[in-house]
Amino acid sequence: MPLRPYPDNSPQAAGRVMALAILADGELCEAERRMLLTLDAAARLGLDAPTWQAVVCGFAEDLAASRAPRWAHACQVDPWTMAGVFDAVTDPALRRRVLRLCAVLVEADDRIDAGESTVLTAAVEHWGLQAELIQPEPA
């Protein structure tokens, strides 16, 4: 089952990238929750709280319904699914904003898990942002 479609560059498409990053280690820890609130991260992407929740829940449902879900201790999303998530964000400025938010969120617990690192690296490579100096999104 494919991921539910969102219009390119929509708040939902950008939010799904953020959901992928914060769920990549298999959980949303308390430090990441606090950072989401501190940064007002969902709102920075144009999402209100109910829509953000719907994006996260919808993403989890889509992964669970896929032909070969690979959930263990961490969310191991296949490269094609990840590419589909990244493909829905085409605007260069939005890509940078999403990537900066994701980096700050996954670092909120003072460690970057292998799954989180995989997602961030894949986003940088997919979007061609290797030359960018990624700095945290201002609070």
N, C-alpha and C positions, 0 to 999 in steps of 0.2 A: 504494500500500500504506500503510495507516495505521500509526501508531506502535504498538509493542507496548503493551498495556494494563498499567497498574499501579494498584493500589488508591489512591484519593484519600488524600493526606497520608502515603503510605507513604514509607519511606526511599528507595526506588527512584524514586518520583515526584519527590521533592525533589532527589535526586541527578541526575536527568535535566536539571533546570533548571540545576544547576551545570555539568553537562557542556556544555549548550548555550552557556552564557556563556564557558567557557574554550576552547571550540572555535570560537567565533564569528570569530576572526581566521584560522582555517584551521590552527592548530597549537597544541600545548601546549608552551610554551617552558620552558626550564630554570628560570627565575625562578618561573613559575607552579607547576611541579612541587615546587620547594622550599617554596613557600608552602602548597601542599596538605599537605605533610608537617608543616611548622611548626605550622599551625593544627589539624592532625588533622581537616581539614575533613570528610572522608567520615564519620568516626566521630561528628562533631557532628550528623550527619544520621541516625545509626543504621546506617551501612554499614560492614561489615568490608572489608578490601582486595579479596578475590575478588569480592564483590558489587558494589563500586564499579567494578572493572574490567569486570564483566559489563554494568553499566548504561551505561558509556561506549561499550563495543564494540557493544552492542545499539542504542544511539542512532545511532551511525555507520552500522551496517548498515541500520537503518530508513530513514535519509536516503538512503543509496545505492540502496536498493530502491524509493524513491518514484518515481512516474511521471515527474517532471521534476526530477531532482537538479540543483542549481545550485551545484556546488562549483567554485571557481576558486582564487583566492589566499585566499579566505575562505569560510567557510560562510555561504551566503545562504539562510537558512531562510525559507520563505514565511510570511506573517502567520497563516494558518490553522493551520499546523503549530506555530508558536510559541504560538498561543492554546491549542492542545491540550495542549502541554507545561505551560503556566501553569495551565490549568483543573484539572489533577490535584492542585494544591496549593491547598486552600481554607481551611485554618486560618490566621488572621491572624498569630499568633505565629510559625508555621513560615514563612510568607511573608517576614516581616521577617528571620528568621534566614537563610534562603536568600539573600535579596537582599544582606544585609550580607556574607555569605561570598563571594558572586559579585563584589561590588564590590572587596573586598580582593584576591581572586584575579586579576581582570583588571588591577588596578593594580600587580601584583607586578613587572612589567617596566618600571615608571615611565612607562607610556604607556597610553592607552586607544584602541584601534583603532576604526575606524568600525563594524565588525561588532559589537564588544563594546559600544559605546555604544548601538547599535540594540537589542541584546538587553536591556540594563539599562533603557533608556528604555521599551521595550515592556512589560517586567515591571512597572515602576512604574505605567504607565498601565493595564495590564490588571488589576492588583490594587488600583488606586485608592489608591496610597501616595504620591501627590503631596505631601500635607501632612506626610508623615513626614520627620523629620530623620534621614537615613541616616548612621549612624556605623559604623565598622568593628566587626566581631565581636571581642570581647575574646580575646586569645591565651590 
